[in-house]
Amino acid sequence: MQKSHLFTPGPTMVPGDVALAGAKDMIHHRTDQFKAIYVKCAGQLKQLFETSQPVLVLLGSGTAAMEAAVDAVVAPGEKMISFNGGKFGERWGKIGRNLGCDVHEVKYEWSDFAGVDKLEQALKDCPDAVAVFCQLNETASGVGNPVKDLAEVCHKAGKLIVVDGISGLSAMKCPMDEWGLDIVLTGSQKGLMLPPGLAFIAMSEKAQQKMAGHGARLFYNDLRAQLKADGKSTHAWTSGVSLYQQLSVALDMMLEEGIDNIIHRCHVQGDAVRAAAKAHGFELLNAASPGDVLTPILMPESVKASEVAKYCRGHWGIYFAAGQDDYKDKIVRIGHLGYQDHFETIMAIAAFEMAMKHFGLDIELGKGVKAAQEILMADLEEQERKSAAAG
Ligand SMILES: *Cc1c(COP(=O)(O)O)cnc(C)c1O
């Protein structure tokens, strides 16, 4: 017998109730019945994004929302600044160029982060940029970016700030309105505990005004059309009905747990995985600015990360992600987001230790597990105390 345990930073594990909701009878998307689900989810998505603006739901993976964002706020020939510290930062530039934008890319080492100093320099080098594009968490490196600080610099310079929160949203803090973010977007298959297939995007009033100033290059994911449809609580095209049924259940679960509690859970599990790696003397690629979505553990020369991921998946049903591009064989990425409890995190660490032993490292089994247990147990007891105090 072999189960599938997904510790990949997307797709993540899907709760049984969410999976079941996808099997409900099909309903038509232009009916009051569907509208009721639409309206309920719309309210809950605003809570998740911490915004008063509508959160538009697109059919497609997260990249669909990234492309829609560029289309919406950067007209052809206009300049945009994009941070590229990994595979997903790189994508901003590719999308921008594909849509005819003049891309000023800020490229840096994957172990580094999108800091204020880099942004200030980019604004000097490219003062005409209309918008700045970044990641809340760069999933290729596990690096978390100081989005709040970047937003402040953007405000002072009169630039829009667009945040790819595809892996970061609901694992790390990102209150859209409080931080004055102009676009925040995410996908369904990471923190939202859903299968892949939906993308979510919210725009500030400023971003909406900017969008109104030029025509769309995209037809299907034209946010002008989606925003107009949202005014009537419907989608421009056929809705992803089954995914919506699932979304409705997932949002209920998330809001019952509480956004701040989810973020706390991811942080504590991140601490546990980081502590486990350190207990064995491993270095982390994201040490300079760790995000709480995943932990990228650097492999010694003798161990190929892609082989580790392949072995764990094939033999144990444990899904880790290896690295991408130059880091393909250099890092093993262990996710701690979505539908993952503390005990599953212990499982991930135990499997990682076993894998390292299998690949010939001199590893004391249980050393990292113990370091993680201390952290996770302290958190469980703290939660227990809090709920007892709350009666
Ligand atoms: C996963 C991910 C993407 C790509 O999303 P898709 O759903 O694969 O299109 C983009 N950015 C970040 C930060 C991601 O984690």
The ligand as an SDF file (V2000), in Angstrom:
LIG
                    3D

 15 15  0  0  0  0  0  0  0  0999 V2000
    3.1110   28.1920   -8.5410 C   0  0  0  0  0  0  0  0  0  0  0  0
    3.5270   29.5880   -8.7600 C   0  0  0  0  0  0  0  0  0  0  0  0
    3.2980   30.2570   -9.9640 C   0  0  0  0  0  0  0  0  0  0  0  0
    2.7370   29.5690  -11.1750 C   0  0  0  0  0  0  0  0  0  0  0  0
    1.4610   29.2230  -10.9800 O   0  0  0  0  0  0  0  0  0  0  0  0
    0.7240   28.1910  -11.9460 P   0  0  0  0  0  0  0  0  0  0  0  0
   -0.4600   27.8780  -11.1070 O   0  0  0  0  0  0  0  0  0  0  0  0
    1.6480   27.0310  -12.1340 O   0  0  0  0  0  0  0  0  0  0  0  0
    0.4160   28.8790  -13.1900 O   0  0  0  0  0  0  0  0  0  0  0  0
    3.6390   31.5900  -10.0730 C   0  0  0  0  0  0  0  0  0  0  0  0
    4.2020   32.2400   -9.0430 N   0  0  0  0  0  0  0  0  0  0  0  0
    4.4510   31.6330   -7.8730 C   0  0  0  0  0  0  0  0  0  0  0  0
    5.0770   32.4130   -6.7650 C   0  0  0  0  0  0  0  0  0  0  0  0
    4.1270   30.2900   -7.6970 C   0  0  0  0  0  0  0  0  0  0  0  0
    4.3690   29.6970   -6.5290 O   0  0  0  0  0  0  0  0  0  0  0  0
  1  2  1  0
  2  3  1  0
  2 14  2  0
  3  4  1  0
  3 10  2  0
  4  5  1  0
  5  6  1  0
  6  7  2  0
  6  8  1  0
  6  9  1  0
 10 11  1  0
 11 12  2  0
 12 13  1  0
 12 14  1  0
 14 15  1  0
M  END
$$$$
